Amino acid sequence: MTEQWKTDEEQQSQTIEPTTKPKTFLNERKVLGRKKATDEEQRKLRKKWRPYEEPKETEPGFPRYFYAGFWMRSFAFLFDLICIAAIRTSTLGLVYRLAGLVDTGDYFGLYNLFSIAIYLAYFTGLTRFNHGQTLGKMVFGLRVVSLSEKELTWTTILMRETVCRFILMGFPWIVGYLPAAFSKNKQHLGDYFCETSVVTINLIKAFNQELV
């Protein structure tokens, strides 16, 4: 009886299959994707690849400028001339009256040379120490900016506001202001040499959503 029981137990143990984990079926695309690409496939892929290029960093402090028009700049310039005339009258003119001197009207006369010095000092000094703004530019919301530098340097200011402005004072060089009416970046002759221009501050702030 016992032997028969063992025999049946052995027979039963032989017929029972061992437990196995459920089979998993992988996605066919995943299986194919794991396969190493052939040389021909790699060549096709290389043709589609593009070399990685690091993005070019823009110069800090250079927003999208809106250049001031010729007439706006002309009005600002006329306002500056009025200011210069007032400064000249209250300083040089006052000294001449108190000293009893008379302006001879000569181009190389002392009065005229001092007048030119006041004219150039006005534009050079205010542009340098007032963030690119003369009094006329402040009234009309304009500013001189450099197109190649983060900020205006002494070299750029001296070239634009002293050398170039002195040249543009006389005839026929005064026509050098006219290119500001039709050039792409509204640049006059001095701006071309110094890589500068004049922008409208309020338009820049509005574009950058800085105005309330």
C-alpha positions in Angstrom: 0.0 0.0 0.0 2.8 2.3 0.9 4.7 1.5 -2.1 1.7 2.0 -4.2 1.2 5.5 -2.6 4.8 6.4 -3.3 4.5 5.3 -6.8 1.4 7.4 -7.3 3.1 10.3 -5.6 6.2 10.0 -7.8 4.0 9.7 -10.9 2.1 12.8 -9.9 5.3 14.8 -9.2 6.5 13.9 -12.7 3.4 15.0 -14.4 3.2 18.5 -12.6 5.2 21.0 -14.6 7.4 23.4 -12.6 6.0 27.0 -12.2 7.4 29.4 -14.7 7.2 33.3 -15.0 4.7 34.7 -17.4 6.1 35.3 -20.8 6.7 39.0 -21.8 6.2 40.1 -25.4 8.4 43.1 -26.4 7.3 45.6 -28.9 8.7 44.8 -32.3 9.9 48.4 -32.9 11.8 48.3 -29.6 13.4 45.1 -30.5 14.4 46.4 -33.9 15.6 49.6 -32.4 18.0 47.7 -30.1 19.7 46.1 -33.1 22.9 47.7 -34.2 22.5 49.7 -37.4 24.2 48.5 -40.5 26.9 50.4 -42.2 24.5 51.6 -44.9 22.0 52.8 -42.3 24.7 54.6 -40.4 25.8 56.4 -43.6 22.2 57.5 -44.2 21.9 58.8 -40.6 25.2 60.7 -40.9 23.8 62.6 -43.9 20.9 63.8 -41.8 23.1 64.7 -38.8 24.1 68.4 -38.5 27.1 69.6 -36.6 26.3 71.1 -33.2 26.7 74.8 -33.2 26.8 76.8 -29.9 24.4 79.7 -30.0 26.1 83.0 -30.5 25.8 85.2 -27.4 24.6 88.7 -28.2 26.4 91.7 -26.7 25.0 92.6 -23.3 23.3 95.9 -23.1 22.2 95.9 -26.7 18.4 95.8 -27.0 16.6 96.1 -30.3 17.2 99.7 -31.2 14.7 102.0 -32.8 16.7 104.7 -34.5 15.7 108.4 -34.3 14.6 110.1 -37.5 16.3 113.0 -39.2 13.8 115.7 -38.2 13.7 114.6 -34.6 17.4 114.8 -34.4 17.3 118.2 -36.2 14.9 119.6 -33.5 17.2 118.3 -30.8 20.2 119.8 -32.5 18.4 123.2 -32.7 17.6 123.1 -29.1 21.3 122.3 -28.3 22.3 125.4 -30.4 20.0 127.6 -28.3 21.5 126.2 -25.1 25.0 126.8 -26.5 24.1 130.4 -27.5 22.8 131.0 -23.9 26.0 129.5 -22.4 28.2 131.6 -24.7 26.3 134.8 -24.0 26.3 134.3 -20.2 30.0 133.4 -20.0 32.1 134.6 -22.9 29.8 137.5 -23.9 29.6 138.6 -20.3 33.4 138.6 -20.0 33.8 140.6 -23.2 31.3 143.2 -22.0 32.8 143.6 -18.6 36.3 143.9 -20.2 35.2 146.3 -22.8 36.3 144.0 -25.7 34.8 143.8 -29.1 34.3 140.7 -31.3 36.2 141.4 -34.5 34.3 138.6 -36.3 37.5 136.9 -37.6 37.4 133.1 -37.9 40.7 132.8 -36.0 39.8 135.6 -33.6 39.8 134.9 -29.9 36.0 135.2 -29.5 35.4 132.8 -32.3 37.9 130.3 -31.0 36.4 130.3 -27.6 32.9 129.9 -29.1 34.1 126.8 -31.0 35.6 125.5 -27.8 32.3 126.0 -25.9 30.4 124.3 -28.8 32.6 121.2 -28.8 32.9 121.0 -25.0 29.1 121.1 -24.7 28.6 118.1 -27.0 31.6 116.2 -25.8 31.1 116.7 -22.1 27.4 116.0 -22.0 27.6 112.9 -24.2 30.3 111.5 -22.0 29.0 112.3 -18.6 25.2 112.3 -19.3 24.9 108.8 -20.8 25.0 109.9 -24.4 22.5 112.7 -24.0 22.8 116.4 -24.6 20.1 118.7 -23.3 18.3 118.6 -26.7 18.4 114.8 -26.7 17.0 114.7 -23.2 14.1 116.9 -24.2 13.2 114.8 -27.2 14.1 111.4 -25.6 17.1 110.6 -27.7 20.5 109.0 -26.9 23.7 108.4 -28.7 24.7 104.7 -28.8 27.6 102.7 -30.1 26.9 99.8 -32.6 30.1 98.1 -31.8 30.7 98.7 -28.1 28.8 98.0 -25.0 29.1 101.6 -23.8 30.5 104.7 -25.4 34.2 105.0 -24.8 36.3 108.2 -24.6 37.9 107.4 -28.0 34.5 107.1 -29.7 33.1 110.2 -28.0 36.1 112.3 -28.9 36.0 111.2 -32.5 32.3 111.8 -32.9 31.6 114.8 -30.7 34.9 116.7 -31.1 36.7 115.8 -34.4 33.7 114.9 -36.6 31.5 117.6 -35.2 34.2 120.2 -35.7 34.5 119.1 -39.4 30.7 119.2 -39.9 30.5 122.7 -38.6 31.8 124.3 -41.8 30.4 124.5 -45.2 30.1 122.3 -47.3 30.8 119.6 -44.8 27.5 120.4 -43.0 25.8 118.3 -45.7 27.3 115.3 -43.9 24.3 115.4 -41.6 21.9 114.5 -44.5 22.7 110.7 -44.7 20.8 110.4 -41.4 17.6 111.0 -43.4 17.9 108.0 -45.6 20.6 105.6 -44.2 19.5 102.3 -42.7 20.6 103.0 -39.2 19.9 106.8 -39.4 23.6 107.6 -39.4 25.2 110.9 -40.4 28.8 111.1 -41.7 30.3 111.1 -38.2 28.2 108.1 -37.1 29.6 106.1 -40.0 33.2 106.7 -39.0 32.5 106.1 -35.3 30.0 103.3 -35.7 27.4 105.1 -33.6 23.8 106.2 -34.1 20.9 107.9 -32.2 18.0 106.0 -30.8 14.6 106.9 -29.3 14.6 105.8 -25.7 10.8 105.7 -25.2 10.4 103.4 -28.2 13.0 101.0 -26.8 11.3 101.0 -23.4 7.9 100.4 -25.0 9.2 97.5 -27.1 10.8 96.0 -23.9 7.5 96.6 -22.0 9.2 98.9 -19.6 6.6 101.7 -19.7 3.7 101.5 -17.4 
